[in-house]
Amino acid sequence: MKKPMFVMFVLLCGIVQKVAASGVGAVMYVDTEMPCLPDETLSGKIIISNKGDDDIKLLKREPLWSDMLVHTQLYLFLSISENEKEKKTDRFMTGWRMRQIIKENVEHDVQNPQSEYVVTLKKGESLEIAFNGRELNGLYSIGNQQVLFTAELYLSPDTWIPVEVHPPIVVACGITYTSVTPTEAGQKWDKDATKVYRVPIGTNEVLLVKEKSKYHRLADLQPDDVVAHANKTITITQKNGNVRTIPEADIPRVSTERKEEIRRNRQPETKN
């Protein structure tokens, strides 16, 4: 195929894909605090609405993996300029490989009439999915900067639709964590033990706790705050003398209450 004809073919395919997806809307609301850290995962909900005439296929498995779509059909990629993309030698950074993986996985299930993972969204129907633990990839070799992510949803066949994200996903890279948890000389670091960190974000800090493989934000810190972690208790002593104690057993509850307070204080959600 001659180059001009090939270029026209690519442009035509893009137009067809946009027309095919014009009746589908997708909005994602993220509960994870922004900017988030490379070690944190995303939680929230996504709402997909079919306003077109054609059925759409989505991946979902109840009850074990109800947020399957967010982990396998949703593509989150770095929102960087074309010049920056050209500097990246790793195809994973530009999204080529990840797009292929997502497409292959979705098509495998959609084309299998026996698949238990596929649900059909008919004209006028909407689907809301709560999700947790969605990882962000491609963050290595970024350097010390904040990066923005963009989201797209793959629909069979060969269609990518933009996903509106609230708030925008911004990741603070290259930040050094200061450990609060003491370690004893000569002993190995217990990978399952609760670890407490002070992490600078902007002009202040956040109290970050790693509980096995999960991270929790517990409080905002001022530079003068003193944080101690001993006897399975986290103690925050402020400059004015106020003291707050958080037992390790209360970490999930404190983290959840913090997320709920942030959600309540957030601007009203945009309706899809």
C-alpha positions, 0 to 999 in steps of 0.5 A, spaced: 500 500 500 502 506 498 504 511 503 498 516 502 493 511 501 496 508 508 495 515 511 488 515 509 486 508 511 489 510 518 485 516 518 479 513 516 479 508 521 480 513 526 474 516 524 470 510 524 472 508 531 470 515 534 463 514 530 462 507 533 464 510 540 460 516 539 454 513 543 458 511 549 460 515 555 464 513 561 466 517 567 471 515 573 470 518 580 477 517 584 477 516 591 485 516 592 488 523 594 491 527 589 497 527 587 498 520 589 504 516 590 507 511 585 506 506 591 499 507 592 493 504 588 487 507 585 480 506 588 473 509 586 467 508 581 466 508 574 460 509 570 459 507 563 452 509 559 450 506 552 446 512 549 448 509 542 444 504 538 449 498 538 450 493 544 457 494 547 460 488 551 464 489 558 468 485 562 465 483 569 465 477 574 460 477 580 462 476 585 469 475 586 472 480 581 466 485 580 471 490 578 474 486 572 473 491 567 477 497 571 483 492 571 483 489 564 479 493 559 481 500 562 487 503 559 491 508 564 497 512 560 501 518 561 499 524 558 505 526 555 507 530 549 509 527 542 516 529 543 517 526 550 514 519 547 519 519 542 524 520 547 522 513 550 525 507 548 521 503 552 514 501 548 511 500 554 512 507 556 508 510 549 502 505 551 503 500 544 504 494 548 499 495 554 494 497 548 495 490 545 495 486 551 488 489 553 485 488 546 487 481 546 485 480 553 478 483 551 477 480 544 479 473 547 473 473 552 468 477 547 469 472 542 468 466 546 460 465 547 462 461 553 465 466 557 462 468 564 466 474 564 462 478 559 456 482 560 452 486 555 450 493 555 444 495 551 441 502 548 439 506 554 443 502 560 448 504 564 453 500 569 456 503 575 462 499 578 466 500 584 473 499 584 479 498 588 487 496 588 488 499 580 495 500 579 498 505 575 504 503 570 509 506 566 512 510 572 519 508 572 524 513 569 520 519 570 524 523 574 522 527 580 516 531 577 508 530 577 505 526 571 498 526 569 494 520 567 489 519 561 484 514 561 481 510 555 476 504 555 477 499 550 470 496 546 470 490 541 472 491 536 478 496 535 474 502 539 478 506 544 473 511 548 476 517 552 474 516 560 472 523 563 476 522 570 474 526 576 479 529 579 485 528 574 490 523 576 496 526 578 502 522 580 508 525 584 514 521 582 521 521 585 519 523 592 523 520 598 520 517 604 522 518 611 521 512 615 518 513 622 518 505 624 525 503 627 529 497 625 534 493 630 541 493 628 542 486 625 535 484 624 532 483 617 526 488 615 520 484 616 516 485 609 509 484 613 510 488 619 507 495 619 511 501 616 510 508 617 513 514 613 513 521 612 512 523 605 513 530 603 507 533 598 508 540 596 510 544 602 507 539 607 507 532 609 503 526 609 503 520 614 503 514 610 503 507 613 504 500 609 500 495 612 503 488 608 502 490 601 497 496 602 498 503 603 494 508 607 494 515 608 492 517 615 494 524 616 497 531 614 503 533 617 506 540 619 514 540 618 514 541 626 510 535 628 513 529 631 511 522 629 513 516 633 511 508 632 512 503 637 508 498 641 503 497 635 501 505 636 503 511 632 503 517 636 503 524 632 505 530 637 504 537 634 508 543 636 502 546 640 502 540 644 496 536 642 497 529 641 494 524 637 495 516 637 493 511 632 493 504 634 495 499 628 488 495 629 485 502 627 489 504 621 484 501 616 478 505 619 482 511 620 484 511 613 477 510 610 474 516 615 479 520 612 477 518 605 470 519 606 471 526 609 475 528 603 469 525 598 464 530 602 468 536 601 469 535 594 465 539 589 459 536 587 460 530 582 459 531 574 453 527 572 454 523 566 
